[in-house]
Amino acid sequence: GAAPAIATDDKYDRQLRLWGAHGQKALMDAHICVLGTSAAATETLKNLVLPGIGRFTVVDAARVEPADLGNNFFLEEGDVGKPRAEAVCRWLQELNPDVQGSFVDRAAAQVIGEGVDFFKPFTMVIACQLQEQLSSVLGNCCSTLNIPLVLVTSLGFVGKLRVYKAEHCVCETKPDSELGDLRLTDPFPELRRFVDSIDLASLDQVQHAHVPYVVILIQALDTFRKGSGGKQLPTTREEKDKFKQIVTDMRRSDLEVNFAEALDNAYKAWVPYSVPDAVQKVLELKTSDTKSDFWIVARAISQFVRDCGKLPLAGSVPDMTASTDMYVKLQEIYGSRAGGDSAAINAHIAAIQKDLGVAKNIAPDYVQRFCRNAQHCEVFSFRSIEEELRPCGVEEGGLDLAEEAEDEDSLIQWYLALRAAERFREERGHWPGALCGDGEAALAGDVAALAKVAAGVVDSYKAEGVTADPKMLEELVRYGGCELHTTSSVLGGIASQEAVKLLTAQYSPLNNTLIYDGLNGKSQAIEL
């Protein structure tokens, strides 16, 4: 039958404004594997089922116990004794009929033991409450398949999140600060002719108040260059003030909003054009993956930059005060130039594909999107889980634990405590404090044992004068391995947000760890 036309439905209207129909299609094409069915897993999955991922598979061998009903909204009394994976799968599917769900009633350790074969059908793996060594093996599987992995640990009031993908290519990082791509400092010929055709002095009051700021700034820059003895762009505070004065002198009245906009955007006329460092890195990167769409287009853009010295024009014009005629004309000028640049890149793509012997056509809208966002493309490489568990020295680019631990705002101590708790669980088969009574004396044995494990974790960093925080270790033993719904809800929200970024290849992902401290309502992103 015909493909469901969901990506344009009103149901998803608000999120389409964030990641577009192409982003929604990436979600709909996704098949996510979730290892574990605790609250952290169901909260993460809930936030992916609602926006419409295509399919999910939950993997867990646990049976529903009465205690699970206290922290997991996707279980009810009638589920007690049933396979937990089956129960949460059923309730999660009720949230969105567009999503297909299935479950595997097996332990995470068992399917990880099967290696790459088990994970081949999936686009992403999310694993909750997984032990360190299993995380490391799973990371290697995901690396082989080049699919993203998100690890979530939720314990009492604290938790952590870890993101990993061997290589993650993004052509739409969508940064907050928007310099735009107006080429004011070096207008291309069509823009130059348009600006020169406008004689401000001959315009009436209404026309003068509706000249777009692009024209005002380029003409002001011409005036600046004439009077600056060969200086191309204002660089000093004095020169920038002089440039702003030129704009102010062109203004006929304080009521002209277009001139206020020109002053607000004056910096766009003195920031020299350059290819951003992150983009330069992408264009120069030698990758083993030469045949994916991203890398073929990146190579074509690299060729274009070598020929022209600039990236392809984005072609978009921001909102500004202008007469309809002038604004439409500006849009046509930028759009037409961007179309020409895009055509040149398509020619490079065809040549590269011929060289590589690739017959598959790259979707024209993907090429256009890449060209439009070329200033913001970036490739993210994440340190592997294995490397995190065997930290390298500061000289090799590893974390300076001593410096980090000195920062009183840092949450690194919670990270060390959580790592110790995970290792304790791996060695003894249960979380610290899980089998003790509630009294201080009853907990003392596990506190001492956990302190010993924590010392081993700290030693692996070879950092002078750092010890794990005993109060935090005590706190973790007090939790006794319990998972609180509130903590898992926060972590599930962040994990699902990262999952969407990775699946749609839009926005910059977390690189690579987030530590969450619910006791003080704080979180910290850190590369480990």
FIVO-543718 format. One record per residue (C-alpha): x, y, z; residue number from 1. Coordinates in steps of 0.2 Angstrom, whole numbers, plus 5000, padded with zeros to 4 digits. Example, Ala and Ser with C-alpha at 12.3 -4.5 7.8 and 13.67 -1.06 7.14 Angstrom:
REM residues 2
  east  north    up  seq
  5062   4978  5039    1
  5068   4995  5036    2
//
This chain:
REM residues 528
  east  north    up  seq
  5000   5000  5000    1
  5005   5018  4999    2
  5017   5025  5013    3
  5007   5033  5027    4
  5008   5052  5025    5
  5011   5055  5043    6
  5025   5068  5041    7
  5013   5081  5036    8
  4999   5077  5048    9
  4993   5090  5060   10
  4997   5078  5074   11
  5016   5082  5072   12
  5014   5100  5067   13
  5024   5108  5081   14
  5039   5096  5080   15
  5040   5098  5061   16
  5044   5116  5064   17
  5059   5110  5074   18
  5066   5096  5063   19
  5056   5097  5047   20
  5048   5084  5036   21
  5065   5076  5033   22
  5068   5075  5051   23
  5051   5067  5055   24
  5055   5054  5041   25
  5071   5050  5049   26
  5061   5046  5065   27
  5048   5036  5056   28
  5062   5026  5048   29
  5070   5022  5065   30
  5070   5005  5074   31
  5076   5008  5091   32
  5082   4994  5103   33
  5080   4997  5121   34
  5089   4986  5134   35
  5081   4986  5151   36
  5063   4991  5156   37
  5065   5000  5172   38
  5058   5018  5174   39
  5073   5026  5165   40
  5070   5015  5150   41
  5051   5018  5149   42
  5053   5037  5152   43
  5065   5038  5138   44
  5055   5027  5126   45
  5039   5037  5130   46
  5047   5053  5124   47
  5052   5044  5107   48
  5035   5035  5105   49
  5025   5051  5106   50
  5034   5061  5092   51
  5033   5045  5081   52
  5048   5034  5079   53
  5044   5020  5067   54
  5047   5005  5078   55
  5055   4999  5095   56
  5060   4983  5103   57
  5062   4981  5122   58
  5074   4968  5129   59
  5073   4962  5147   60
  5071   4945  5156   61
  5064   4953  5172   62
  5047   4949  5179   63
  5036   4963  5185   64
  5037   4964  5204   65
  5026   4974  5216   66
  5040   4986  5219   67
  5041   4991  5200   68
  5023   4998  5202   69
  5030   5012  5213   70
  5041   5020  5200   71
  5036   5014  5183   72
  5020   5022  5175   73
  5020   5009  5162   74
  5015   4995  5173   75
  4999   4991  5183   76
  4994   4978  5196   77
  4988   4966  5184   78
  5005   4965  5176   79
  5014   4958  5192   80
  5022   4941  5188   81
  5022   4944  5169   82
  5037   4947  5158   83
  5041   4966  5161   84
  5046   4968  5143   85
  5029   4962  5137   86
  5020   4973  5149   87
  5029   4990  5145   88
  5028   4986  5127   89
  5009   4985  5127   90
  5007   5001  5137   91
  5019   5011  5127   92
  5011   5006  5111   93
  4995   5013  5117   94
  5003   5031  5117   95
  5004   5031  5098   96
  4995   5020  5085   97
  5008   5025  5072   98
  5022   5016  5081   99
  5026   4997  5081  100
  5033   4989  5097  101
  5039   4972  5100  102
  5048   4964  5115  103
  5062   4951  5118  104
  5060   4941  5134  105
  5079   4939  5137  106
  5092   4947  5148  107
  5103   4961  5140  108
  5119   4952  5144  109
  5113   4937  5134  110
  5109   4948  5118  111
  5125   4958  5120  112
  5134   4941  5120  113
  5127   4937  5103  114
  5137   4952  5097  115
  5134   4962  5081  116
  5121   4950  5073  117
  5108   4954  5086  118
  5109   4973  5084  119
  5110   4973  5064  120
  5091   4977  5062  121
  5092   4993  5073  122
  5096   5011  5070  123
  5100   5015  5088  124
  5103   5006  5105  125
  5097   5014  5121  126
  5103   5004  5137  127
  5098   5007  5154  128
  5106   5002  5171  129
  5119   4992  5161  130
  5135   4986  5169  131
  5152   4994  5164  132
  5159   4979  5155  133
  5143   4975  5145  134
  5142   4994  5140  135
  5160   4992  5133  136
  5156   4977  5123  137
  5140   4985  5117  138
  5149   5000  5112  139
  5161   4990  5101  140
  5145   4982  5093  141
  5138   4999  5089  142
  5154   5005  5083  143
  5155   4991  5070  144
  5138   4995  5064  145
  5141   5014  5066  146
  5124   5016  5075  147
  5122   5028  5090  148
  5122   5021  5108  149
  5114   5030  5123  150
  5118   5024  5140  151
  5107   5029  5155  152
  5110   5026  5173  153
  5098   5032  5186  154
  5101   5029  5205  155
  5092   5037  5219  156
  5093   5056  5216  157
  5107   5055  5204  158
  5111   5048  5187  159
  5122   5050  5171  160
  5119   5049  5153  161
  5132   5044  5140  162
  5131   5046  5121  163
  5142   5037  5109  164
  5144   5035  5090  165
  5159   5031  5080  166
  5156   5045  5068  167
  5142   5057  5068  168
  5140   5069  5053  169
  5128   5084  5055  170
  5124   5096  5041  171
  5111   5106  5052  172
  5119   5110  5069  173
  5107   5125  5070  174
  5117   5136  5081  175
  5109   5150  5092  176
  5120   5164  5086  177
  5116   5168  5068  178
  5128   5178  5059  179
  5119   5173  5043  180
  5127   5172  5026  181
  5123   5189  5018  182
  5141   5192  5011  183
  5141   5211  5015  184
  5160   5212  5016  185
  5162   5206  4998  186
  5145   5206  4988  187
  5144   5194  4974  188
  5141   5203  4957  189
  5122   5202  4956  190
  5120   5209  4974  191
  5133   5223  4970  192
  5123   5228  4955  193
  5107   5229  4965  194
  5115   5239  4979  195
  5123   5251  4966  196
  5106   5254  4957  197
  5098   5262  4973  198
  5101   5280  4975  199
  5096   5284  4992  200
  5096   5303  4989  201
  5083   5302  4976  202
  5070   5292  4986  203
  5055   5299  4994  204
  5052   5298  5013  205
  5042   5282  5012  206
  5054   5273  5000  207
  5069   5279  5010  208
  5062   5271  5026  209
  5060   5255  5017  210
  5077   5252  5010  211
  5083   5235  5017  212
  5097   5236  5029  213
  5108   5225  5017  214
  5109   5239  5005  215
  5112   5252  5019  216
  5126   5243  5026  217
  5135   5239  5009  218
  5133   5257  5004  219
  5140   5263  5021  220
  5155   5251  5019  221
  5158   5259  5002  222
  5159   5276  5011  223
  5170   5269  5025  224
  5182   5262  5012  225
  5183   5278  5003  226
  5188   5288  5018  227
  5199   5275  5027  228
  5215   5276  5016  229
  5214   5258  5009  230
  5207   5250  5025  231
  5194   5237  5019  232
  5184   5233  5036  233
  5183   5242  5052  234
  5193   5233  5065  235
  5196   5245  5080  236
  5183   5252  5092  237
  5186   5269  5084  238
  5183   5263  5066  239
  5167   5253  5071  240
  5160   5269  5079  241
  5165   5279  5063  242
  5156   5266  5053  243
  5140   5267  5064  244
  5141   5286  5062  245
  5141   5284  5043  246
  5125   5274  5044  247
  5117   5286  5057  248
  5122   5301  5045  249
  5113   5292  5030  250
  5097   5292  5041  251
  5084   5305  5038  252
  5074   5303  5054  253
  5074   5293  5070  254
  5058   5285  5065  255
  5066   5275  5051  256
  5066   5257  5058  257
  5077   5250  5044  258
  5091   5261  5049  259
  5089   5255  5067  260
  5090   5238  5060  261
  5106   5242  5050  262
  5114   5249  5066  263
  5109   5233  5076  264
  5116   5222  5062  265
  5132   5233  5059  266
  5143   5219  5065  267
  5139   5209  5050  268
  5147   5222  5039  269
  5164   5221  5048  270
  5166   5202  5052  271
  5177   5196  5038  272
  5171   5181  5028  273
  5179   5165  5033  274
  5175   5146  5033  275
  5172   5142  5051  276
  5185   5130  5059  277
  5173   5116  5062  278
  5168   5116  5044  279
  5186   5118  5038  280
  5189   5102  5048  281
  5175   5093  5040  282
  5182   5098  5022  283
  5199   5092  5026  284
  5195   5076  5036  285
  5201   5060  5028  286
  5187   5047  5032  287
  5186   5029  5028  288
  5168   5031  5024  289
  5170   5039  5006  290
  5153   5033  4999  291
  5140   5040  5010  292
  5129   5055  5005  293
  5136   5066  5018  294
  5155   5063  5013  295
  5151   5064  4994  296
  5143   5081  4996  297
  5156   5087  5008  298
  5170   5082  4996  299
  5160   5092  4982  300
  5159   5107  4994  301
  5178   5106  4998  302
  5181   5106  4979  303
  5170   5121  4977  304
  5179   5130  4991  305
  5196   5127  4983  306
  5189   5134  4967  307
  5179   5149  4974  308
  5187   5152  4991  309
  5170   5152  4999  310
  5156   5140  5004  311
  5140   5139  4994  312
  5129   5153  4998  313
  5115   5149  5010  314
  5102   5159  5000  315
  5091   5164  5014  316
  5087   5182  5018  317
  5082   5186  5037  318
  5066   5196  5040  319
  5069   5215  5039  320
  5060   5231  5036  321
  5059   5234  5017  322
  5046   5237  5003  323
  5039   5221  4996  324
  5047   5224  4979  325
  5064   5227  4987  326
  5063   5212  4999  327
  5057   5200  4985  328
  5071   5206  4973  329
  5083   5203  4987  330
  5076   5186  4990  331
  5077   5182  4971  332
  5096   5188  4970  333
  5101   5178  4985  334
  5090   5163  4980  335
  5097   5163  4962  336
  5115   5164  4967  337
  5112   5150  4980  338
  5104   5140  4966  339
  5120   5143  4955  340
  5131   5137  4968  341
  5121   5122  4971  342
  5121   5118  4953  343
  5140   5119  4953  344
  5141   5107  4968  345
  5129   5095  4959  346
  5142   5095  4945  347
  5156   5091  4957  348
  5145   5077  4965  349
  5142   5069  4948  350
  5161   5069  4945  351
  5165   5061  4962  352
  5152   5048  4960  353
  5159   5043  4943  354
  5176   5042  4951  355
  5170   5031  4965  356
  5158   5020  4954  357
  5143   5025  4964  358
  5127   5024  4954  359
  5114   5029  4967  360
  5108   5047  4965  361
  5109   5058  4981  362
  5092   5067  4984  363
  5092   5085  4977  364
  5084   5091  4993  365
  5098   5084  5003  366
  5111   5093  4993  367
  5101   5109  4994  368
  5099   5107  5013  369
  5118   5104  5014  370
  5122   5119  5004  371
  5110   5130  5014  372
  5118   5124  5030  373
  5136   5122  5024  374
  5142   5135  5037  375
  5136   5124  5051  376
  5140   5107  5046  377
  5151   5097  5059  378
  5157   5079  5062  379
  5157   5073  5080  380
  5168   5059  5085  381
  5165   5052  5103  382
  5178   5044  5114  383
  5173   5025  5115  384
  5166   5017  5131  385
  5182   5006  5132  386
  5193   5022  5132  387
  5182   5030  5145  388
  5184   5015  5157  389
  5203   5015  5154  390
  5207   5034  5154  391
  5222   5041  5146  392
  5233   5054  5153  393
  5231   5073  5152  394
  5245   5073  5139  395
  5235   5062  5127  396
  5220   5073  5129  397
  5212   5064  5143  398
  5202   5072  5158  399
  5212   5082  5170  400
  5204   5074  5185  401
  5214   5084  5198  402
  5209   5101  5190  403
  5191   5095  5188  404
  5189   5089  5206  405
  5196   5106  5212  406
  5181   5115  5204  407
  5168   5116  5218  408
  5154   5117  5205  409
  5159   5102  5196  410
  5149   5086  5198  411
  5164   5074  5194  412
  5163   5067  5211  413
  5146   5060  5208  414
  5152   5053  5192  415
  5166   5044  5202  416
  5154   5038  5215  417
  5142   5031  5201  418
  5156   5022  5192  419
  5161   5014  5209  420
  5143   5009  5212  421
  5142   5001  5195  422
  5159   4992  5197  423
  5153   4986  5215  424
  5137   4979  5207  425
  5147   4970  5193  426
  5158   4962  5206  427
  5144   4957  5219  428
  5129   4955  5208  429
  5119   4969  5217  430
  5119   4988  5220  431
  5128   4994  5236  432
  5116   4994  5250  433
  5103   4983  5242  434
  5104   4969  5254  435
  5108   4979  5270  436
  5096   4985  5283  437
  5092   5004  5285  438
  5103   5007  5300  439
  5120   5016  5299  440
  5129   5000  5306  441
  5120   4989  5294  442
  5126   5000  5279  443
  5144   5002  5286  444
  5150   4986  5277  445
  5145   4991  5260  446
  5151   5009  5263  447
  5168   5002  5267  448
  5168   4991  5252  449
  5162   5004  5240  450
  5176   5016  5246  451
  5188   5003  5241  452
  5181   5001  5224  453
  5180   5020  5222  454
  5199   5021  5226  455
  5202   5009  5212  456
  5191   5020  5200  457
  5201   5036  5205  458
  5218   5027  5204  459
  5214   5023  5185  460
  5216   5042  5182  461
  5233   5043  5190  462
  5228   5060  5197  463
  5237   5067  5212  464
  5228   5071  5228  465
  5210   5066  5222  466
  5199   5054  5233  467
  5181   5050  5231  468
  5169   5060  5241  469
  5164   5048  5256  470
  5147   5058  5259  471
  5142   5054  5241  472
  5147   5036  5243  473
  5137   5035  5259  474
  5122   5042  5250  475
  5123   5029  5236  476
  5124   5015  5248  477
  5108   5023  5257  478
  5099   5022  5240  479
  5102   5003  5240  480
  5100   5002  5221  481
  5083   5010  5221  482
  5077   5020  5205  483
  5066   5035  5208  484
  5053   5040  5195  485
  5057   5058  5196  486
  5076   5056  5193  487
  5072   5044  5178  488
  5059   5056  5171  489
  5072   5070  5170  490
  5086   5058  5163  491
  5073   5050  5151  492
  5069   5068  5144  493
  5087   5072  5141  494
  5091   5055  5134  495
  5076   5055  5122  496
  5081   5073  5116  497
  5099   5067  5112  498
  5091   5052  5103  499
  5081   5063  5092  500
  5097   5073  5088  501
  5106   5058  5083  502
  5092   5050  5073  503
  5088   5066  5063  504
  5107   5071  5062  505
  5101   5089  5067  506
  5108   5100  5081  507
  5124   5097  5091  508
  5123   5081  5101  509
  5130   5080  5119  510
  5148   5075  5119  511
  5149   5064  5128  512
  5142   5063  5146  513
  5129   5072  5157  514
  5130   5070  5176  515
  5114   5074  5185  516
  5112   5079  5203  517
  5094   5079  5208  518
  5098   5083  5226  519
  5104   5101  5221  520
  5094   5102  5204  521
  5111   5103  5194  522
  5118   5095  5179  523
  5134   5096  5170  524
  5140   5090  5152  525
  5158   5084  5152  526
  5169   5075  5139  527
  5175   5059  5148  528
//
